[in-house]
């Protein structure tokens, strides 16, 4: 399953860090609107791995050498 958005995206150097507990990318958000505690992707990865799957993050699109948006792909065995 793949989910994409057209938001600010997640920088390549932070794509593994977002799976760490309590890690948030507030700099990419509008000040004062950030919500959550940084556990959603941590739990998602743990559940995926418990079922023999993976979850990875990449850019939603790459145009003219510039990444934009975010794409999260969850893969589970059949």
FENMO-V407966 format. One record per helix or strand. SS is the DSSP state (A for helix, B for strand). FROM is the first residue (numbers start at 1). TO is the last residue. If there is no record, write none. Layout:
((SS,FROM,TO) (SS,FROM,TO))
This chain:
((B,2,5) (A,12,14) (A,17,19) (A,26,28) (A,40,50) (B,54,58) (B,61,63) (B,66,68) (B,70,75))
